[in-house]
Structures are given as C-alpha cells and as structure tokens.
Amino acid sequence: MNTSTDNTTSARKPRILWANYYCLLDSSSGASMAVREMLIQLAKRGYEIAILGATIFDADKGKTKLSKSGIFSKENLGKFATIADGDMHHTLLVTRSIVRSQIGTDEIFKWVSRYTATLHEFKPDLVYFYGGLISDWNIADEARARGIPVAFYLANGNYHGARWSRDIDLILTDSRATADMYHERSGIPVTPIGAFIDPEPVIATQQERKHVLFINPSWAKGVSIVIMLALLLEKSRPDIIFEIVESRGNWQLTFDAVLKELGQDRKGLDNIVVTFHTTDMRPVYGRARLLLAPSLWWESSGRILAEAMLNGIPTLITDRGGMPEMIDDAGYQLHLHDLMHEKPYTRLPKKEKINEAADWITSMYDNDQLYQEEVNKAYAVGKRLHSLEASTARFEAALQPLLEQKAGDSDLAEKLKSTHRHGLADAPKPLPQTPDPA
C-alpha cells in the first residue's frame, strides 16, 4: 500500500479503504461488480484505493475470475494473499468456506486485526463497505472510533432496524425507489447514485436478436413465470427460443421444482437452451431479442436491466423496487398480486398474467415496427440514465463532504485514545507482506 503521499499536502488525492468480507471479484454478485466499478473509476481519477476482503462469494460460480490465480491452494488457507486488478490490488483472507455465514471466529479475528492495522498504516480519509451481519458492524465502529468517516453501499431491501446504520455517515444506493423505501421504513437518509457499468465489456459487438433471455434462474428472480411462459409457447411458437443463463441459480433444480408444483413430469423443454455462468456477457446479449426480469423480491435496481438498455434490448419486468426506473418506458411492466412478492416466492402466477406476458413477447417477434420502436427507446434510456460518467460524478459529489475532512491526516492513535473509556489505544504491528498466488 502506498502511503508516501505527504499528509500535509492539501492537494493530495483522497485515500479510500474498501473493507468488507465479500470478494469484489465475485462475478455472481451484482453489488460486488458495482462497487468494483466505482473504485476503478475513482482510481482512474487519481484516488488512492486500498481493498481488504476475503474469499467470500455469493455463489461458487462467482469464483471464475480467480479460478486460475492459485489463491485457493491449501498453502494460502488462513493467510492473506494479494490479487492484482489493473491499477488496484485486492488483499484477501483465504477462508475455509466461500459462504459468509460460515466464516469462523478465528478468521474474523484475523480479518479484524488486519483491518485495524490497515487503518493505521494506510490512513484512509474514508472507509467504504457493505454487509448486514453483526461482525460487519465492527467495520464502521472501528473507523468511527478513529474519527474516520464511513460510507455504506446499500443495494437490497433486507436491512431492518437502526443498529446497522449507527456508525455510518453516508448511505449510498443505486435507485430512488430503494432510497425512498428506507426513508419510509426507518427514517434513514439514503442517497441514490445510479448504476455503475462499464459499457465496453457488456455491449455486444454483433446482434442477432433471436432469443428471449433470462438470467439467474431462481424463485426470487421469477423463474416460475419464465417456465410457464416457455410451456405455453413451446407448441404454439416453437420458433421463440428461451436462453437461460445460470448465475447463482441452478436451472435444472428450479425447473424440476416448478414442474412439480405444476403437476408435470418433464426433464426439459424443446424451446429452452441453457448457458453456463460466464464473465463475458457480450455474446449472450448479442443473441438476445428480449430480456425477461420478472423478479418477485425487492430488486433495488437490477444490473442486467441497465446492461439491457445499453444494448437496446426491450425488457419485461415486474413493477417492484427500482426496476421501473431502470427501464423507464423501454419495455413492459407486469403487475402481479402482492402475495406473489412474499417469501419464499414459490406461488405460481395466474394464467391470465402468463397470457399477458406471452402476448407481449409474441408482439416483439411479429411486429417489426413496434419492436424497433422499443429498441430505440431502450437505447435512449441507456444513454440518458445509465452513463458511467454521470454515475461517477454523482458518487464523487456525495463523497466530497466526507473526504474534505481529510481524516487520514489526523493522529489516528490519539483519536482512538480519546474514544477509549480508559484512554488507551492498541499499537498495531506493521503489516506483513502478503503472498502473491502462483
């Protein structure tokens, strides 16, 4: 970590520490991908960025980017390793499990010890993180005890009560809907800053526009609706092919579960093709004529919706969370009964709703003029609402009041003493070198 910047130089760029147990290189986590892009944009603008994490992923498929790094070797278990990521570096504790709830107390102790030492060595002006478990609260608490402002990224509707936000100065989210929801639920001010998507790795270079695309087959994402649509159209419109991309969800398991609820016994459908989890979505978007995103849980925004708009792909959504503002008028909103949006999201929709969605899909294949109008709307929404430059400008503006405090110029040990009931401060040991994976 580079701390050679003169702390007395007023013109120095801010130092930001991302500290969080989840791995930002997780290709199955929309939140991780969004935060990583935020930090990349700040690094490009000269900010000093340090990243402290662990090998915690939303799904095993999310490890794809690190599969050849050697980080998961037995020799690295329980140690910190460094992964290069362009101009940034990720310092990761190699944990026994990739599941957040299974991290051990000994691993938490190692991570927290490393975190507190990093605070004193890197001297950040801001700590940035997310996470809702009790052990995550300590991240903000330790920063606050040293007078370092804390920002938090919030991209779901799962947080309740007030304790999780007690030591946080600024809460950021991706949509106005989520900001409004938390203000109404808890009275907590939340600042929407938009989606963070680098267009280069997601915009298709060639477009066939032939498939109905559905990503991440799970009950919460509306897999039952997609399967019922495929069943309905299998015989009447065999020319319409559904492409299912596995992310966190497992297609065959969810397919079997939905078919069981429907009282049918089939192992597959002729109009469905399954694509394994991939880190390069450009060919997938190139094949997509439409995107289905009928989520049943609170979708704060939906990264794939912004990516679809950037590719000019009309999208069908449900009218919950931040999804409507993500596609604006470039698609179709399906209004379902409130019971459909309750956990565990296994209720089946009424047939008339499936017919309604099927009618929209077929119109997008049969009416070329109507389809092109929707494509043009999608492109316009992508350009107007999902510009990476505009989102980064909003992000910087939100952080500015906290960064202007230049907390990293303070004597953090003295700050810690002033908050300690007995006027004490731990003297952290110098950070050891982290091994680079083979």
Secondary structure, 3 states (H helix, E strand, C coil): CCCCCCCCCCCCCCEEEEECCECCCCCCCHHHHHHHHHHHHHHHCCCEEEEEEECECCCHHHHHHHCCCCCCCHHHCCCEEEEEECCEEEEEECCCCCCHHHCCHHHHHHHHHHHHHHHHHHCCCEEEECCCCHHHHHHHHHHHHCCCCEEEEECCCCCCCCHHHCCCCEEEECCHHHHHHHHHHHCCCCEECCCCCCCCCCCCCCCCCCEEEEECCCCCCCHHHHHHHHHHHHHHCCCCEEEEECCCCCHHHHHHHHHHHCCCCCCCCCCEEEECCCCCCHHHHHHEEEEEECCCCCCCCCHHHHHHHHCCCCEEEECCCCHHHHHCCCEEEECCCHHHHCCCCCCCCCHHHHHHHHHHHHHHHHCHHHHHHHHHHHHHHHHHHCCHHHHHHHHHHHHHHHHCCCHHHCCHHHHHHHHCCCCCCCCCCCCCCCCCCC
